[in-house]
Amino acid sequence: MSDRELIDRRSWDLADSHETLARHLGALTRRALCSVRGETDAVQLTATALLL
C-alpha cells in the first residue's frame, strides 16, 4: 500500500464516519495479517493486538 492510499483528503459526511473508520481499520488489519510470515511473527502480532 502506498502513502497515497493511506491519505484521504476528501470531505467526509459525519453520518458516514463509522463506515470510513471501519474500512480504514479493516485495511490496517489486512496489512498486518498479510505481513505475518511465520510463527514468531504471528506471536508478535497477537501480542501487539492484545495491547490495543
C-alpha positions as CSV (number, residue, x, y, z in Angstrom):
1,M,0.0,0.0,0.0
2,S,1.4,3.4,-1.0
3,D,1.3,6.5,1.1
4,R,-1.2,8.0,-1.3
5,E,-3.6,5.1,-0.4
6,L,-3.2,6.0,3.2
7,I,-4.3,9.6,2.8
8,D,-7.9,10.6,2.0
9,R,-8.3,14.3,1.5
10,R,-12.0,14.2,0.5
11,S,-14.5,15.8,2.8
12,W,-16.5,13.4,5.0
13,D,-20.1,13.2,5.8
14,L,-20.2,12.8,9.6
15,A,-23.1,10.4,9.3
16,D,-20.8,8.0,7.4
17,S,-17.7,8.4,9.7
18,H,-18.2,5.0,11.3
19,E,-18.1,3.3,7.9
20,T,-15.0,5.2,7.0
21,L,-13.3,4.2,10.2
22,A,-14.4,0.5,9.8
23,R,-12.9,0.4,6.3
24,H,-9.7,2.0,7.5
25,L,-9.3,-0.4,10.4
26,G,-10.1,-3.3,8.1
27,A,-7.3,-2.2,5.7
28,L,-4.8,-1.9,8.5
29,T,-5.8,-5.3,9.9
30,R,-5.4,-6.8,6.4
31,R,-1.9,-5.3,6.0
32,A,-0.9,-6.6,9.4
33,L,-2.2,-10.1,8.8
34,C,-0.6,-10.3,5.3
35,S,2.8,-9.3,6.8
36,V,2.8,-12.4,9.1
37,R,5.5,-14.8,7.7
38,G,5.9,-17.4,10.5
39,E,5.1,-18.4,14.0
40,T,7.3,-15.8,15.6
41,D,5.6,-13.0,13.6
42,A,2.2,-14.4,14.5
43,V,3.1,-14.4,18.2
44,Q,4.4,-10.8,18.0
45,L,1.3,-9.7,16.1
46,T,-1.0,-11.3,18.6
47,A,0.9,-9.7,21.5
48,T,0.6,-6.3,19.8
49,A,-3.1,-6.7,19.1
50,L,-3.7,-7.5,22.8
51,L,-2.1,-4.2,23.8
52,L,-4.7,-2.4,21.7
